[in-house]
């Protein structure tokens, strides 16, 4: 007897789920499958919020929430689980309270940790379906590989600026659905560390994660109930600027190192190393880094200092350094380096300090010896020196 066979819906639950129960494709049998199912959501950010809300509303029996982060005010533009009252609260804690208010029937297990090679298999083994709500490549490859090793369905979603992707990766037959490719079949190797900015660096349309997250929740429901045609072997691509939605076929790679006919990956690896994350932020020596307070003192002592803003032009409309500065976007720096005086001390800065570290490294390669980088960037300057400068 399956777990769903032992489920009994109360009169109150029948009323709550009545719009599901009258769907011929779902009915009482399908709702029981949802009540018996467990789903792990990795990442409670822009995607995890709508995923968890819709799965809780649908009556999933158990939700696992993995996220180590706290709610930040910059999250509120798109992470619809949270509000001003929970800024600074762990995301999984705030999410659990909201989900249980939405549907007290749902058991919510929280994991306020970063998913890693050390804990992924233990956490994921407790759930039927794994959903990816993350925004970084190491966790995606980790989630995929762990799902393959455990034989779990992996519902993938990603967002960037105005575009989103959704697919279902299934390395073993599940609930009547045949196996298909895995994430590595689609993306055998990660992009260069600097090729795809994060949402914090590149921005994202606030409604986009709501759309993509709802698609992911729908795919999970289809898998659990055993209905429709999940996106197994297909990648859905959406552009909200044009409202174009299309799907492309994905083939399983027989030579895939994790789901292929002769897999070579039989245990979890170091995914940050695999994705080159250690190379994303250049190793800048402490002597090149200057804190906001140290820069304030330098500006008071040396008016000939050159402040170099390497952000994009549109970022200057958000906030500007409250002192004269020279603006050269990082991508333009190699062709415009002649605009800078190598005899003067140059302090590079950006929103945080990722791009400015690259700028500092590049300037030193061009022979600039008096180069410094503002630790923490303009946001750190706002926090530690001048709160009137907007953070973003």
C-alpha positions as CSV (number, residue, x, y, z in Angstrom):
1,X,0.0,0.0,0.0
2,X,1.4,3.4,-0.9
3,X,1.6,6.3,1.5
4,X,-1.3,8.0,-0.3
5,X,-3.6,5.1,0.3
6,X,-3.4,5.6,4.0
7,X,-4.3,9.3,3.8
8,X,-7.7,10.4,4.9
9,X,-9.0,13.9,4.3
10,X,-11.0,15.6,7.0
11,X,-14.2,17.5,6.3
12,X,-12.2,20.8,6.7
13,X,-9.6,19.6,4.3
14,X,-12.1,18.5,1.7
15,X,-13.5,22.1,1.8
16,X,-10.0,23.6,1.6
17,X,-8.9,21.5,-1.4
18,X,-12.3,21.3,-3.1
19,X,-11.1,23.1,-6.3
20,X,-8.6,20.4,-6.7
21,X,-11.0,17.6,-5.9
22,X,-13.4,18.6,-8.7
23,X,-10.6,18.5,-11.3
24,X,-10.9,15.1,-13.0
25,X,-7.1,14.9,-13.4
26,X,-6.5,15.4,-9.6
27,X,-9.6,14.3,-7.7
28,X,-9.5,12.6,-4.3
29,X,-6.7,10.2,-5.3
30,X,-4.5,13.1,-6.5
31,X,-5.1,15.2,-3.4
32,X,-4.1,12.3,-1.3
33,X,-0.9,11.9,-3.2
34,X,-0.1,15.6,-2.5
35,X,-0.9,15.2,1.2
36,X,1.5,12.2,1.3
37,X,4.3,13.9,-0.6
38,X,7.3,15.7,0.7
39,X,9.2,18.4,-1.2
40,X,12.5,20.1,-0.5
41,X,13.0,23.7,-1.6
42,X,16.7,24.7,-1.9
43,X,16.8,28.5,-1.5
44,X,14.1,30.7,-0.1
45,X,14.7,33.7,-2.2
46,X,12.8,35.0,-5.2
47,X,12.0,31.5,-6.5
48,X,11.6,29.8,-3.2
49,X,8.9,32.2,-2.0
50,X,6.2,31.5,-4.7
51,X,7.2,27.8,-4.9
52,X,6.6,27.3,-1.1
53,X,3.4,29.4,-1.1
54,X,1.8,27.5,-3.9
55,X,2.9,24.1,-2.7
56,X,1.6,24.8,0.8
57,X,-1.7,26.1,-0.6
58,X,-1.9,22.9,-2.8
59,X,-1.7,20.7,0.3
60,X,1.8,19.2,0.1
61,X,2.2,17.1,3.3
62,X,5.8,18.2,4.1
63,X,8.0,21.0,2.9
64,X,11.7,21.3,3.7
65,X,13.2,24.8,3.4
66,X,16.9,25.2,3.0
67,X,18.5,28.7,3.3
68,X,21.1,30.2,5.6
69,X,20.3,33.9,4.8
70,X,18.5,36.6,6.7
71,X,15.7,38.7,5.2
72,X,17.1,41.9,3.7
73,X,15.2,45.0,2.6
74,X,16.5,44.5,-0.9
75,X,14.7,41.2,-1.0
76,X,11.2,42.8,-0.6
77,X,11.1,43.8,-4.3
78,X,10.5,40.2,-5.3
79,X,10.5,37.8,-2.3
80,X,6.8,37.9,-1.6
81,X,6.8,35.8,1.6
82,X,8.5,38.5,3.6
83,X,7.6,42.0,4.8
84,X,9.1,44.9,6.8
85,X,8.3,43.1,10.0
86,X,10.8,40.3,9.4
87,X,13.8,42.2,8.0
88,X,16.8,40.7,9.8
89,X,15.0,37.4,10.6
90,X,16.3,34.1,9.2
91,X,14.4,33.4,5.9
92,X,13.5,29.9,6.8
93,X,12.0,31.1,10.1
94,X,9.9,33.8,8.5
95,X,8.9,31.4,5.7
96,X,7.8,28.7,8.2
97,X,5.5,31.1,10.1
98,X,3.9,32.4,6.9
99,X,3.4,29.0,5.4
100,X,1.8,27.6,8.5
101,X,-0.5,30.5,8.6
102,X,-1.5,29.8,5.0
103,X,-2.0,26.1,5.6
104,X,-1.6,24.6,9.1
105,X,-1.9,21.1,7.5
106,X,1.6,21.4,6.1
107,X,4.6,20.1,8.1
108,X,7.5,22.5,7.6
109,X,11.1,21.4,8.3
110,X,13.7,24.2,8.3
111,X,17.4,23.9,7.5
112,X,19.1,27.3,8.3
113,X,22.3,26.1,6.6
114,X,24.2,26.4,3.3
115,X,23.6,23.2,1.3
116,X,27.0,21.6,0.9
117,X,28.6,18.3,-0.2
118,X,28.7,17.4,3.5
119,X,25.0,17.7,4.2
120,X,23.2,17.5,0.8
121,X,22.6,13.7,0.7
122,X,21.4,13.5,4.3
123,X,18.9,16.4,3.8
124,X,17.7,15.5,0.4
125,X,17.2,11.8,1.1
126,X,14.2,12.6,3.3
127,X,12.1,14.1,0.4
128,X,10.4,12.9,-2.7
129,X,11.0,15.9,-5.0
130,X,13.8,18.5,-4.9
131,X,13.2,22.0,-6.2
132,X,16.0,24.4,-7.0
133,X,15.3,28.0,-5.9
134,X,19.0,29.1,-5.9
135,X,20.9,31.7,-7.9
136,X,24.4,30.2,-8.1
137,X,26.1,27.5,-10.2
138,X,27.8,25.6,-7.4
139,X,24.5,24.8,-5.6
140,X,22.8,23.9,-8.9
141,X,25.5,21.3,-9.8
142,X,25.5,20.1,-6.2
143,X,21.7,19.7,-6.2
144,X,21.7,18.0,-9.5
145,X,24.4,15.5,-8.6
146,X,22.9,14.7,-5.3
147,X,19.5,14.2,-6.9
148,X,21.0,11.8,-9.4
149,X,22.8,9.8,-6.8
150,X,19.6,9.6,-4.7
151,X,17.3,9.0,-7.7
152,X,15.2,12.0,-6.9
153,X,13.4,14.3,-9.4
154,X,15.0,17.8,-9.6
155,X,12.8,20.7,-10.7
156,X,15.1,23.4,-12.0
157,X,14.5,27.1,-12.4
158,X,16.7,30.1,-13.0
159,X,16.1,33.9,-13.5
160,X,18.2,36.7,-14.8
161,X,17.0,40.3,-15.4
162,X,13.9,39.7,-17.6
163,X,14.4,36.0,-18.6
164,X,13.8,32.7,-16.9
165,X,14.2,29.0,-17.5
166,X,12.4,25.9,-16.1
167,X,13.0,22.2,-16.6
168,X,12.6,18.8,-14.8
169,X,15.7,16.6,-14.5
170,X,14.8,13.0,-13.9
171,X,17.6,10.4,-13.8
172,X,15.2,7.5,-12.7
173,X,11.6,6.7,-13.6
174,X,9.2,8.4,-11.2
175,X,5.5,7.9,-10.7
176,X,4.9,6.7,-14.3
177,X,7.3,9.2,-15.9
178,X,10.3,7.9,-17.8
179,X,13.8,9.1,-17.1
180,X,15.4,12.0,-19.0
181,X,18.5,14.1,-19.0
182,X,20.1,15.8,-15.9
183,X,21.4,19.3,-15.4
184,X,24.8,18.3,-16.5
185,X,23.4,17.0,-19.8
186,X,22.2,20.5,-20.5
187,X,25.2,22.3,-19.0
188,X,28.2,20.0,-19.0
189,X,30.5,22.6,-17.5
190,X,29.8,25.9,-15.7
191,X,30.3,29.3,-17.4
192,X,33.4,31.4,-16.5
193,X,33.0,32.8,-13.0
194,X,32.3,36.3,-14.2
195,X,30.1,35.5,-17.2
196,X,26.7,35.6,-15.4
197,X,26.2,38.2,-12.7
198,X,24.0,37.5,-9.7
199,X,20.7,39.2,-9.2
200,X,22.4,41.6,-6.8
201,X,24.9,42.5,-9.6
202,X,22.7,42.3,-12.7
203,X,19.2,43.0,-11.4
204,X,15.9,41.2,-11.9
205,X,12.4,42.2,-12.7
206,X,10.4,41.7,-9.5
207,X,7.6,39.7,-11.0
208,X,9.8,37.3,-12.9
209,X,10.7,34.9,-10.0
210,X,6.9,34.8,-9.2
211,X,6.2,33.5,-12.7
212,X,9.1,31.0,-12.9
213,X,8.5,29.8,-9.3
214,X,4.8,29.2,-10.1
215,X,5.9,27.1,-13.1
216,X,8.2,25.1,-10.9
217,X,5.5,24.5,-8.4
218,X,3.2,23.3,-11.2
219,X,5.9,20.9,-12.4
220,X,6.3,19.5,-8.9
221,X,2.5,19.0,-8.6
222,X,2.4,17.2,-11.9
223,X,5.2,14.9,-10.9
224,X,3.6,14.0,-7.6
225,X,0.0,13.5,-8.9
226,X,1.3,11.8,-12.1
227,X,-0.5,14.0,-14.6
228,X,0.2,15.9,-17.8
229,X,3.6,16.2,-19.4
230,X,6.3,17.6,-17.1
231,X,9.2,19.3,-18.6
232,X,11.4,16.2,-18.7
233,X,13.8,16.5,-21.6
234,X,12.5,20.0,-22.3
235,X,13.7,23.4,-21.3
236,X,11.2,26.2,-21.1
237,X,12.5,29.7,-21.9
238,X,10.7,32.9,-21.1
239,X,11.4,36.5,-21.9
240,X,9.1,38.9,-20.0
241,X,10.1,41.9,-22.2
242,X,8.6,40.3,-25.3
243,X,6.4,37.7,-23.5
244,X,7.9,35.0,-25.7
245,X,7.7,31.5,-24.2
246,X,9.2,28.6,-26.0
247,X,10.6,25.1,-25.2
248,X,13.6,23.4,-26.6
249,X,14.4,19.7,-26.5
250,X,17.2,18.4,-24.3
251,X,18.8,15.0,-25.0
252,X,20.2,12.8,-22.3
253,X,24.0,12.5,-22.7
254,X,25.1,8.9,-22.6
255,X,28.5,10.1,-21.7
256,X,27.3,12.3,-18.9
257,X,29.7,11.9,-15.9
258,X,26.9,11.7,-13.4
259,X,23.8,10.2,-15.2
260,X,25.4,8.6,-18.2
261,X,25.8,4.9,-19.0
262,X,29.2,4.8,-17.3
263,X,29.2,7.5,-14.7
264,X,32.5,8.7,-13.2
265,X,31.0,10.9,-10.5
266,X,29.8,8.6,-7.7
267,X,30.1,11.0,-4.8
268,X,29.7,14.7,-4.3
269,X,32.7,16.9,-5.1
270,X,33.9,20.4,-4.3
271,X,31.5,22.5,-6.3
272,X,32.9,25.9,-5.7
273,X,36.2,24.7,-7.0
274,X,34.5,23.0,-10.0
275,X,32.7,26.3,-10.8
276,X,35.9,28.4,-10.3
277,X,34.3,30.5,-7.6
278,X,37.6,30.8,-5.8
279,X,38.8,32.6,-9.0
280,X,35.9,34.9,-9.2
281,X,37.2,37.4,-6.7
282,X,40.8,38.2,-7.4
283,X,43.3,37.7,-4.6
284,X,44.0,41.3,-3.6
285,X,46.6,41.7,-0.9
286,X,45.6,43.5,2.3
287,X,47.9,46.3,1.5
288,X,45.8,47.2,-1.5
289,X,42.5,47.2,0.3
290,X,41.4,50.4,2.0
291,X,38.5,50.5,4.5
292,X,35.9,53.3,4.2
293,X,37.3,55.0,7.3
294,X,40.8,54.8,5.9
295,X,39.7,56.3,2.6
296,X,37.9,59.1,4.5
297,X,41.2,60.0,6.1
298,X,43.1,59.7,2.8
299,X,40.7,62.1,1.2
300,X,41.1,64.6,4.0
301,X,44.9,64.4,3.6
302,X,45.4,64.1,-0.2
303,X,43.1,66.0,-2.6
304,X,45.1,64.7,-5.6
305,X,43.8,61.2,-5.0
306,X,41.8,59.7,-8.0
307,X,38.6,57.9,-7.1
308,X,37.8,55.5,-9.9
309,X,34.1,54.3,-10.2
310,X,34.0,51.1,-12.3
311,X,30.2,50.6,-12.1
312,X,27.8,50.7,-15.1
313,X,26.4,54.1,-16.1
314,X,22.8,53.4,-14.9
315,X,24.2,52.7,-11.4
316,X,25.3,56.3,-11.1
317,X,21.6,57.3,-11.2
318,X,21.1,55.2,-8.0
319,X,24.0,56.6,-6.0
320,X,27.2,58.5,-6.4
321,X,30.3,58.9,-4.3
322,X,30.1,62.3,-2.5
323,X,33.4,63.5,-3.8
324,X,34.8,64.1,-7.3
325,X,35.5,60.8,-9.1
326,X,36.5,59.5,-12.5
327,X,34.0,57.0,-14.1
328,X,35.2,54.2,-16.3
329,X,33.0,51.0,-16.4
330,X,35.1,47.9,-15.8
331,X,34.6,46.5,-19.3
332,X,35.9,49.8,-20.8
333,X,38.9,50.1,-18.5
334,X,41.5,48.3,-20.8
335,X,40.7,50.7,-23.7
336,X,40.5,53.8,-21.5
337,X,43.3,53.2,-19.0
338,X,45.2,56.1,-20.7
339,X,42.8,58.5,-19.1
340,X,44.3,57.8,-15.7
341,X,47.5,59.4,-14.2
342,X,49.8,56.6,-13.1
343,X,51.7,59.0,-10.9
344,X,48.7,59.5,-8.6
345,X,47.2,57.1,-6.1
346,X,44.0,55.5,-7.6
347,X,41.3,54.0,-5.4
348,X,38.9,51.8,-7.4
349,X,35.3,51.2,-6.1
350,X,32.0,49.7,-7.2
351,X,28.8,48.7,-5.4
352,X,30.5,46.2,-3.3
353,X,34.1,45.3,-4.2
354,X,33.9,42.5,-6.7
355,X,34.4,44.6,-9.9
356,X,36.8,47.0,-8.2
357,X,39.1,44.1,-7.2
358,X,39.3,43.1,-10.9
359,X,39.9,46.7,-11.8
360,X,42.8,46.9,-9.3
361,X,44.3,43.8,-10.6
362,X,44.0,45.0,-14.2
363,X,45.6,48.4,-13.4
364,X,48.6,46.8,-11.8
365,X,49.0,44.7,-14.9
366,X,49.1,47.9,-16.9
367,X,51.9,49.2,-14.7
368,X,50.0,51.3,-12.2
369,X,51.8,50.9,-8.9
370,X,49.7,53.2,-6.7
371,X,46.4,51.3,-6.7
372,X,44.0,50.7,-3.9
373,X,40.5,49.1,-3.7
374,X,37.7,50.3,-1.4
375,X,36.8,47.3,0.7
376,X,33.1,46.7,0.6
377,X,32.6,49.4,-2.0
378,X,30.0,52.2,-2.0
379,X,27.6,50.2,0.2
380,X,30.3,49.9,2.9
381,X,31.0,53.6,2.6
382,X,27.3,54.2,3.2
383,X,27.2,51.9,6.2
384,X,30.4,53.1,7.9
385,X,30.9,56.8,6.8
386,X,28.0,58.5,5.1
387,X,24.5,57.0,5.5
388,X,23.1,59.6,3.1
389,X,24.5,57.6,0.2
390,X,21.8,55.1,-0.9
391,X,22.6,51.4,-0.7
392,X,21.4,48.9,-3.3
